[in-house]
Amino acid sequence: MYPAMEDLLSLLKSTNLADRKKAIDELQNWNYQLEMDDAITLLEEAGQIWPISDEDWDDPSLALVKAACVFIHEDMIPVFEKNLIKYSYQAINLVLSGLIIHNSESAKLLYKKTFRQLYFQAPFIPNYEERNLIFEQKDSTLTAIEVLVENEIYLHPWYEWYYHFLVSMGLEHQYFTIEEIPLDREFITEKLQFFIDQYLEFDKEYTREYVYEAWKLPYFQLRFYIKNYLTIYSALCMDEQLLELQTILNWKDDQLKLYFIEILWNRKLNNDDVTKTIQEILIGQDGAQEAFRIIKKYQPELVPTDASFQKYFLTEAAAFTFYNSPNGVEMFPDEVEIMGSFEEKDAIYGDSLTYYVIRFKSNDPAFVHKGWMRMLLGAYYTANIPTTMHPVGLDDGFTDFMPWREKSYEAHVENFRAHIAEKHGTNEKDEVFYQSAPKYKRRNNTIAILSFVLFLALIQVNDWFIFGLILPPVWLLLNYLHAKKLEKNILVQIRGYYLDYYCFDGGTYVSLNDIAKISIEKRTIAKPERFLHLPLKTWHYIFYDYGDQEIYSIPSRYLLEEYFIPILKTRTVHLSKPPVLAWEMNKPS
């Protein structure tokens, strides 16, 4: 175990609240990959260390579970089964969410069993981040729905909104049809009308400032509910009934208008009012980016091509950059001006990127004395302007609130260039997201002990078997030395957007963008890596480029598969052609 983790466990068991808080804070932010044995140790400890105060932060089991469960692995499930009921409510909820996301047969069985035991004690509903991971997968979404239906609680006051959220997401992703899911049409219609009536009260005084600076959470929840029930209602109704809701186009909330327009265009329903409405939103203050996405998807002929159109997108982006700034006051600027732009090269792919230099004013007491302040917006692919879309990983918009008057335009640009170089030169390009080397397997100890005991028993049959007693320790020593040799000379890592493979004296890397396919094949182990020079065949991960040429052949034991595959997917999800995983393509549908 990492020495740092051992220290944190010691602090966590302390009766000193300051020590305990320090340990919990560091565990909550733990981002190092743990060996499976160490992760299991943490999960066992999570059922044995209890809060010693009434403070909300004093939740040791949640902190330990978070640190252990970067991803849920099959080996963790027996540990959960033994300890889960001992965890805190928040920790149980996190594990249950992880079980749905993992969604193997054993994970589903444990989830259903535990949920059936506990659902009536408190609402066990995944948090925002876990909900998003669940609805990204068809099987996980279906499992979550199935459990609520099986326990007949999908209309229970605790769970009905969550159930209908899952249904709306499933319909949106086309995981199922409306006929396959238990729904009460009258209930849906009444709920939608109830929330529309609530919205119309807000609409009387609606402004962007009221929504984001005053109403906030209650209004965002209302918007969330309307979207969910509108999705389900649209799947239940005929075109004529859906068009009866066109009064939504007269609402002041551009986000809800856009959602309704996307439903209409998805059904191939369109008219002049719909087109006019979305074009107005495209140059508005709240929804330009979403409007751009919807137009590009459904009506690409309406996408603007004049580069001067970019000013509308930048004005909205500047407003929300200031609003969302960590050191801001959740207010919009009172004035925004576009001062100029400059270009950089994408450090990874070499594309031309455009950044914009902005200045803005705020009359808020915290900022009024600064006058005009500087801001950076970008990056945008130069060839795609006008656009609202940033390349993945290159949303570099920020402000440090420096008064504009303190430097010349050129000096501000130089500062921004240095900021970009530092951010992407040290963090994104070189950051290691995954790293592994082959390690000695402890199961070899077990094999050696069993062999020793076997030969010891066989001595009773024939004295010649005494020579067999020498074999297990010799085999164990050779295996250990071989494992250490591999550990010293083999390294696989995902660094930024590259896959690095170091094998003895050779070390190369390949851009993740150049990997077309990964398959699992049985190959003979390469000579330097063989145990006792035996030409054994083992499973290898084979990486191919777009010309079907082999890039790497990496033995599967060199990878921690439960970490490598999810991290690889995360680092390539933005690519227009992510690597194809051959074994997933071959799964029965």
NORNOR-V617183 format. One record per residue. N is the residue number from 1. RES is the residue in three letters. PHI is phi as a letter, one per 40 degrees, with the letter a starting at -180 (* if undefined). NEAR is the number of other ideal C-beta (glycine too) atoms within 10 Angstrom. D_LAST is the distance of its C-alpha to the last C-alpha in Angstrom with 1 decimal. Layout:
<<N	RES	PHI	NEAR	D_LAST> <N	RES	PHI	NEAR	D_LAST>>
//
This chain:
<<1	MET	*	13	40.5> <2	TYR	d	13	41.6> <3	PRO	d	7	45.3> <4	ALA	c	10	44.7> <5	MET	c	19	42.1> <6	GLU	c	12	44.7> <7	ASP	c	12	47.3> <8	LEU	c	23	45.1> <9	LEU	c	17	44.4> <10	SER	c	11	48.2> <11	LEU	c	18	48.9> <12	LEU	c	21	46.3> <13	LYS	c	15	48.2> <14	SER	c	13	51.5> <15	THR	c	7	53.4> <16	ASN	c	10	54.5> <17	LEU	c	13	52.5> <18	ALA	c	9	52.9> <19	ASP	c	15	51.4> <20	ARG	c	23	48.5> <21	LYS	c	16	47.8> <22	LYS	d	15	47.8> <23	ALA	c	22	45.3> <24	ILE	c	23	43.0> <25	ASP	c	12	43.2> <26	GLU	c	17	42.4> <27	LEU	c	22	39.5> <28	GLN	c	13	38.0> <29	ASN	b	10	38.2> <30	TRP	c	18	37.2> <31	ASN	b	7	34.9> <32	TYR	b	10	35.2> <33	GLN	c	16	32.5> <34	LEU	c	19	33.5> <35	GLU	c	12	33.1> <36	MET	d	14	31.0> <37	ASP	c	10	34.2> <38	ASP	c	16	35.8> <39	ALA	c	24	33.0> <40	ILE	c	17	33.1> <41	THR	d	19	36.9> <42	LEU	c	24	36.6> <43	LEU	c	24	34.2> <44	GLU	c	15	36.7> <45	GLU	c	18	39.6> <46	ALA	c	29	37.8> <47	GLY	c	20	38.5> <48	GLN	b	12	42.1> <49	ILE	b	17	43.6> <50	TRP	b	11	44.6> <51	PRO	c	14	46.1> <52	ILE	b	14	49.9> <53	SER	a	10	50.5> <54	ASP	c	6	49.5> <55	GLU	c	12	48.4> <56	ASP	c	8	44.9> <57	TRP	c	14	44.2> <58	ASP	c	17	45.1> <59	ASP	b	21	41.5> <60	PRO	c	24	41.3> <61	SER	c	27	38.1> <62	LEU	c	23	36.2> <63	ALA	c	28	37.7> <64	LEU	c	29	36.7> <65	VAL	c	30	33.1> <66	LYS	c	20	32.8> <67	ALA	c	24	34.3> <68	ALA	c	26	32.1> <69	CYS	b	22	28.7> <70	VAL	c	17	28.0> <71	PHE	b	16	24.5> <72	ILE	c	22	23.7> <73	HIS	b	18	23.1> <74	GLU	d	12	22.3> <75	ASP	c	12	25.9> <76	MET	c	23	27.1> <77	ILE	c	20	25.6> <78	PRO	c	12	28.4> <79	VAL	c	18	30.9> <80	PHE	c	26	29.6> <81	GLU	d	14	29.7> <82	LYS	c	12	33.3> <83	ASN	b	19	34.6> <84	LEU	d	24	32.6> <85	ILE	c	12	35.0> <86	LYS	c	15	37.8> <87	TYR	c	22	36.5> <88	SER	c	19	37.8> <89	TYR	d	15	36.0> <90	GLN	c	16	34.8> <91	ALA	c	24	33.6> <92	ILE	d	23	31.7> <93	ASN	c	21	30.1> <94	LEU	c	20	29.1> <95	VAL	c	26	27.6> <96	LEU	d	25	25.7> <97	SER	c	24	24.3> <98	GLY	c	21	23.3> <99	LEU	c	26	21.6> <100	ILE	c	25	19.3> <101	ILE	c	20	18.6> <102	HIS	c	22	18.0> <103	ASN	g	20	15.9> <104	SER	c	14	15.6> <105	GLU	c	8	16.3> <106	SER	c	14	20.0> <107	ALA	c	22	20.2> <108	LYS	c	18	18.8> <109	LEU	c	13	21.3> <110	LEU	c	20	24.2> <111	TYR	c	24	23.4> <112	LYS	c	16	23.5> <113	LYS	c	12	26.6> <114	THR	c	19	28.5> <115	PHE	c	20	27.8> <116	ARG	c	12	29.0> <117	GLN	c	11	32.1> <118	LEU	b	16	32.9> <119	TYR	c	19	31.6> <120	PHE	c	12	35.0> <121	GLN	c	9	37.1> <122	ALA	a	11	35.9> <123	PRO	c	14	33.1> <124	PHE	c	20	30.3> <125	ILE	b	18	28.5> <126	PRO	d	22	27.1> <127	ASN	c	11	29.3> <128	TYR	d	6	28.8> <129	GLU	c	9	27.2> <130	GLU	c	17	24.8> <131	ARG	d	18	23.9> <132	ASN	c	11	23.0> <133	LEU	c	14	20.7> <134	ILE	c	20	19.0> <135	PHE	c	19	18.2> <136	GLU	c	13	16.9> <137	GLN	b	16	13.7> <138	LYS	c	14	11.6> <139	ASP	c	14	11.3> <140	SER	c	24	15.0> <141	THR	c	21	16.1> <142	LEU	c	18	14.7> <143	THR	c	20	16.4> <144	ALA	c	27	19.6> <145	ILE	c	22	19.7> <146	GLU	d	12	19.1> <147	VAL	c	22	22.0> <148	LEU	c	21	24.4> <149	VAL	c	12	23.6> <150	GLU	d	12	24.0> <151	ASN	c	15	27.3> <152	GLU	f	9	28.4> <153	ILE	b	18	29.5> <154	TYR	c	21	27.5> <155	LEU	b	14	30.9> <156	HIS	c	15	33.0> <157	PRO	d	8	35.1> <158	TRP	c	13	33.7> <159	TYR	b	19	30.1> <160	GLU	c	16	29.9> <161	TRP	c	16	29.9> <162	TYR	c	20	27.2> <163	TYR	d	23	25.0> <164	HIS	c	22	25.7> <165	PHE	c	21	25.1> <166	LEU	c	26	21.5> <167	VAL	c	26	21.1> <168	SER	c	21	22.6> <169	MET	c	20	20.5> <170	GLY	c	23	17.2> <171	LEU	c	19	18.7> <172	GLU	c	16	19.8> <173	HIS	c	13	16.4> <174	GLN	f	8	14.8> <175	TYR	c	20	12.6> <176	PHE	a	15	13.9> <177	THR	b	10	16.8> <178	ILE	c	14	20.3> <179	GLU	c	7	20.3> <180	GLU	c	11	17.7> <181	ILE	b	20	19.9> <182	PRO	c	12	23.4> <183	LEU	a	18	25.9> <184	ASP	b	12	29.7> <185	ARG	d	12	30.5> <186	GLU	c	8	34.2> <187	PHE	c	14	33.5> <188	ILE	c	21	31.5> <189	THR	c	16	34.3> <190	GLU	c	12	37.0> <191	LYS	c	20	35.4> <192	LEU	c	20	34.9> <193	GLN	c	12	38.5> <194	PHE	d	13	39.8> <195	PHE	c	20	38.4> <196	ILE	c	19	39.6> <197	ASP	c	9	43.0> <198	GLN	c	15	43.0> <199	TYR	c	20	42.1> <200	LEU	d	12	44.9> <201	GLU	c	10	47.4> <202	PHE	c	18	46.2> <203	ASP	d	14	46.2> <204	LYS	c	7	50.0> <205	GLU	b	10	50.6> <206	TYR	c	17	47.4> <207	THR	a	13	47.9> <208	ARG	d	18	45.7> <209	GLU	c	12	48.2> <210	TYR	c	14	48.1> <211	VAL	c	18	44.3> <212	TYR	c	19	44.1> <213	GLU	b	14	47.5> <214	ALA	b	10	48.4> <215	TRP	c	16	45.7> <216	LYS	f	12	42.8> <217	LEU	d	7	40.5> <218	PRO	d	10	41.4> <219	TYR	c	18	40.7> <220	PHE	c	13	37.5> <221	GLN	c	12	36.2> <222	LEU	c	19	37.3> <223	ARG	c	18	35.5> <224	PHE	c	14	32.3> <225	TYR	c	19	32.6> <226	ILE	c	24	33.4> <227	LYS	c	18	30.3> <228	ASN	c	25	28.0> <229	TYR	c	25	29.7> <230	LEU	c	22	30.1> <231	THR	c	23	26.4> <232	ILE	c	24	25.8> <233	TYR	c	20	28.9> <234	SER	c	21	27.9> <235	ALA	c	19	24.7> <236	LEU	c	15	26.9> <237	CYS	b	16	29.7> <238	MET	c	8	30.6> <239	ASP	d	12	31.7> <240	GLU	c	7	35.4> <241	GLN	c	12	35.0> <242	LEU	c	19	33.2> <243	LEU	c	13	36.1> <244	GLU	c	10	38.6> <245	LEU	c	17	37.6> <246	GLN	c	15	38.9> <247	THR	c	10	41.7> <248	ILE	d	19	39.3> <249	LEU	c	17	40.2> <250	ASN	c	10	43.8> <251	TRP	c	19	42.8> <252	LYS	c	17	44.0> <253	ASP	c	21	40.8> <254	ASP	c	21	39.2> <255	GLN	c	18	36.0> <256	LEU	c	21	35.4> <257	LYS	c	22	36.5> <258	LEU	c	21	33.9> <259	TYR	c	19	31.1> <260	PHE	c	23	32.3> <261	ILE	c	26	32.7> <262	GLU	c	19	29.1> <263	ILE	c	20	28.0> <264	LEU	c	21	30.4> <265	TRP	c	18	29.3> <266	ASN	c	13	25.6> <267	ARG	c	12	26.8> <268	LYS	g	8	29.0> <269	LEU	b	14	32.1> <270	ASN	a	13	35.0> <271	ASN	a	11	38.8> <272	ASP	c	7	41.7> <273	ASP	c	12	41.8> <274	VAL	c	18	38.2> <275	THR	c	15	38.8> <276	LYS	c	11	42.2> <277	THR	c	21	40.9> <278	ILE	c	25	38.2> <279	GLN	c	14	40.7> <280	GLU	c	13	43.2> <281	ILE	c	22	40.7> <282	LEU	c	25	40.0> <283	ILE	b	15	43.6> <284	GLY	c	16	43.8> <285	GLN	b	16	44.0> <286	ASP	a	21	40.8> <287	GLY	h	22	37.5> <288	ALA	d	22	38.2> <289	GLN	c	17	35.3> <290	GLU	c	19	32.8> <291	ALA	c	27	34.5> <292	PHE	c	23	34.2> <293	ARG	c	14	30.4> <294	ILE	c	21	30.0> <295	ILE	c	21	32.4> <296	LYS	c	14	30.8> <297	LYS	c	11	27.3> <298	TYR	b	16	28.5> <299	GLN	b	15	32.1> <300	PRO	d	8	32.6> <301	GLU	c	5	35.8> <302	LEU	c	15	37.3> <303	VAL	c	13	36.8> <304	PRO	c	17	40.3> <305	THR	b	7	41.6> <306	ASP	c	8	45.0> <307	ALA	d	12	45.1> <308	SER	c	9	47.7> <309	PHE	c	17	45.0> <310	GLN	d	21	43.9> <311	LYS	c	13	46.7> <312	TYR	c	18	45.0> <313	PHE	c	24	41.9> <314	LEU	c	23	44.2> <315	THR	c	20	46.3> <316	GLU	c	19	43.4> <317	ALA	c	24	42.0> <318	ALA	c	25	45.5> <319	ALA	c	19	45.9> <320	PHE	c	16	42.7> <321	THR	c	22	43.3> <322	PHE	c	27	46.7> <323	TYR	c	16	45.3> <324	ASN	c	12	42.6> <325	SER	c	17	44.9> <326	PRO	d	5	45.0> <327	ASN	b	8	48.8> <328	GLY	c	18	49.1> <329	VAL	b	13	50.0> <330	GLU	f	12	47.0> <331	MET	b	18	49.1> <332	PHE	c	20	48.8> <333	PRO	c	24	51.4> <334	ASP	c	12	54.2> <335	GLU	a	11	54.5> <336	VAL	b	20	52.3> <337	GLU	b	13	53.4> <338	ILE	c	15	51.6> <339	MET	c	15	54.0> <340	GLY	i	12	52.3> <341	SER	a	18	49.5> <342	PHE	a	17	49.0> <343	GLU	b	11	46.4> <344	GLU	b	20	44.8> <345	LYS	b	10	42.4> <346	ASP	c	15	38.9> <347	ALA	c	16	39.6> <348	ILE	c	18	36.2> <349	TYR	b	11	35.3> <350	GLY	g	7	38.9> <351	ASP	c	15	38.3> <352	SER	c	13	41.2> <353	LEU	b	22	41.0> <354	THR	b	20	43.3> <355	TYR	b	24	44.7> <356	TYR	b	23	47.0> <357	VAL	c	20	50.1> <358	ILE	b	29	50.7> <359	ARG	b	22	53.5> <360	PHE	a	23	53.5> <361	LYS	b	18	55.9> <362	SER	b	21	55.5> <363	ASN	c	10	58.3> <364	ASP	c	15	56.9> <365	PRO	d	8	59.8> <366	ALA	c	12	57.8> <367	PHE	b	20	57.5> <368	VAL	d	11	60.2> <369	HIS	c	7	62.7> <370	LYS	c	16	60.4> <371	GLY	g	12	60.6> <372	TRP	c	15	58.2> <373	MET	b	21	55.4> <374	ARG	c	25	53.1> <375	MET	a	27	49.4> <376	LEU	b	24	46.8> <377	LEU	b	26	43.8> <378	GLY	i	25	41.1> <379	ALA	c	24	39.6> <380	TYR	b	25	38.6> <381	TYR	c	17	37.7> <382	THR	d	16	41.0> <383	ALA	c	10	39.5> <384	ASN	c	12	37.4> <385	ILE	c	16	40.4> <386	PRO	c	19	40.5> <387	THR	a	20	37.4> <388	THR	b	20	36.5> <389	MET	c	14	33.8> <390	HIS	c	18	34.4> <391	PRO	d	18	32.7> <392	VAL	d	12	30.5> <393	GLY	g	17	32.9> <394	LEU	b	21	35.9> <395	ASP	c	14	36.7> <396	ASP	b	19	40.3> <397	GLY	c	21	42.1> <398	PHE	a	17	44.7> <399	THR	b	20	48.4> <400	ASP	b	12	50.9> <401	PHE	g	16	53.4> <402	MET	c	14	56.0> <403	PRO	d	14	58.7> <404	TRP	d	21	58.6> <405	ARG	c	12	62.4> <406	GLU	c	11	62.2> <407	LYS	a	14	61.0> <408	SER	c	10	61.1> <409	TYR	d	13	58.1> <410	GLU	c	10	57.9> <411	ALA	c	10	58.0> <412	HIS	c	21	55.2> <413	VAL	c	19	53.1> <414	GLU	c	13	53.9> <415	ASN	c	15	52.9> <416	PHE	c	22	49.6> <417	ARG	c	14	49.0> <418	ALA	c	11	49.9> <419	HIS	c	15	47.5> <420	ILE	c	20	44.6> <421	ALA	c	12	45.5> <422	GLU	c	10	45.7> <423	LYS	c	14	42.5> <424	HIS	c	20	40.4> <425	GLY	c	12	42.5> <426	THR	b	10	42.4> <427	ASN	c	11	39.5> <428	GLU	c	14	36.5> <429	LYS	c	15	37.2> <430	ASP	b	11	38.3> <431	GLU	c	10	36.6> <432	VAL	c	10	34.7> <433	PHE	c	16	31.4> <434	TYR	a	21	30.3> <435	GLN	a	16	32.5> <436	SER	a	18	32.3> <437	ALA	a	16	34.3> <438	PRO	c	21	33.9> <439	LYS	b	14	35.9> <440	TYR	c	15	37.5> <441	LYS	c	13	35.4> <442	ARG	c	8	37.3> <443	ARG	c	8	35.7> <444	ASN	c	15	38.1> <445	ASN	c	14	40.9> <446	THR	c	10	39.5> <447	ILE	c	14	39.1> <448	ALA	c	18	42.7> <449	ILE	c	12	44.1> <450	LEU	c	11	42.4> <451	SER	c	17	43.7> <452	PHE	c	17	47.1> <453	VAL	c	11	47.3> <454	LEU	c	13	46.2> <455	PHE	c	17	49.0> <456	LEU	c	13	51.4> <457	ALA	c	10	50.8> <458	LEU	c	15	51.1> <459	ILE	d	14	54.5> <460	GLN	c	8	55.8> <461	VAL	c	8	54.9> <462	ASN	a	8	56.3> <463	ASP	c	9	58.1> <464	TRP	c	9	56.4> <465	PHE	c	15	53.2> <466	ILE	c	12	55.1> <467	PHE	c	10	54.1> <468	GLY	c	15	50.4> <469	LEU	c	15	51.2> <470	ILE	c	11	51.6> <471	LEU	c	13	48.2> <472	PRO	d	20	46.0> <473	PRO	c	12	48.0> <474	VAL	c	10	48.3> <475	TRP	c	15	44.6> <476	LEU	c	17	43.9> <477	LEU	c	11	46.4> <478	LEU	c	12	45.0> <479	ASN	c	18	41.4> <480	TYR	c	14	42.7> <481	LEU	c	11	44.6> <482	HIS	c	16	41.7> <483	ALA	c	16	39.4> <484	LYS	c	13	42.1> <485	LYS	c	15	42.5> <486	LEU	c	20	38.8> <487	GLU	d	13	38.9> <488	LYS	c	11	41.9> <489	ASN	b	16	40.6> <490	ILE	b	20	36.8> <491	LEU	a	16	35.3> <492	VAL	b	22	32.0> <493	GLN	a	17	31.9> <494	ILE	b	22	30.3> <495	ARG	b	17	33.3> <496	GLY	f	20	33.1> <497	TYR	b	20	30.8> <498	TYR	b	17	31.5> <499	LEU	b	25	30.2> <500	ASP	b	17	33.2> <501	TYR	b	19	33.5> <502	TYR	b	15	36.9> <503	CYS	b	20	37.4> <504	PHE	f	14	41.0> <505	ASP	c	7	43.2> <506	GLY	b	9	40.5> <507	GLY	a	10	38.8> <508	THR	b	11	36.8> <509	TYR	a	13	34.5> <510	VAL	b	15	31.9> <511	SER	c	12	30.9> <512	LEU	d	19	27.3> <513	ASN	c	18	27.3> <514	ASP	c	15	27.8> <515	ILE	c	22	24.8> <516	ALA	c	17	22.2> <517	LYS	a	16	19.8> <518	ILE	b	20	19.7> <519	SER	b	16	18.6> <520	ILE	b	13	19.6> <521	GLU	b	12	22.0> <522	LYS	c	8	24.8> <523	ARG	b	14	28.1> <524	THR	c	13	31.7> <525	ILE	c	18	33.2> <526	ALA	c	13	35.7> <527	LYS	d	9	39.3> <528	PRO	c	13	40.5> <529	GLU	b	18	37.7> <530	ARG	c	13	38.1> <531	PHE	c	14	39.4> <532	LEU	f	9	42.7> <533	HIS	g	7	41.8> <534	LEU	c	8	39.3> <535	PRO	c	9	36.8> <536	LEU	c	9	33.9> <537	LYS	b	10	30.2> <538	THR	b	12	27.9> <539	TRP	c	12	24.5> <540	HIS	b	21	25.0> <541	TYR	c	21	23.1> <542	ILE	b	17	23.8> <543	PHE	b	21	24.3> <544	TYR	b	19	24.5> <545	ASP	c	13	26.3> <546	TYR	c	11	25.7> <547	GLY	c	7	27.8> <548	ASP	g	8	25.5> <549	GLN	c	9	28.4> <550	GLU	c	11	28.0> <551	ILE	c	18	29.3> <552	TYR	b	17	29.1> <553	SER	b	16	28.2> <554	ILE	b	20	28.2> <555	PRO	d	19	28.1> <556	SER	c	12	25.5> <557	ARG	c	18	28.3> <558	TYR	c	20	29.9> <559	LEU	b	18	27.2> <560	LEU	c	20	26.6> <561	GLU	c	13	22.8> <562	GLU	c	16	22.4> <563	TYR	b	20	24.5> <564	PHE	c	21	24.1> <565	ILE	c	18	20.5> <566	PRO	c	13	20.7> <567	ILE	c	16	24.1> <568	LEU	d	21	23.0> <569	LYS	c	12	20.3> <570	THR	c	12	23.1> <571	ARG	c	21	25.5> <572	THR	b	18	23.4> <573	VAL	c	10	21.6> <574	HIS	c	12	24.5> <575	LEU	c	13	24.3> <576	SER	c	5	23.5> <577	LYS	b	10	21.4> <578	PRO	c	16	20.3> <579	PRO	d	19	19.6> <580	VAL	c	13	16.3> <581	LEU	c	17	15.0> <582	ALA	d	14	14.0> <583	TRP	c	10	12.5> <584	GLU	c	9	10.0> <585	MET	c	9	9.2> <586	ASN	c	8	8.7> <587	LYS	c	7	6.2> <588	PRO	c	3	3.8> <589	SER	c	2	0.0>>
//
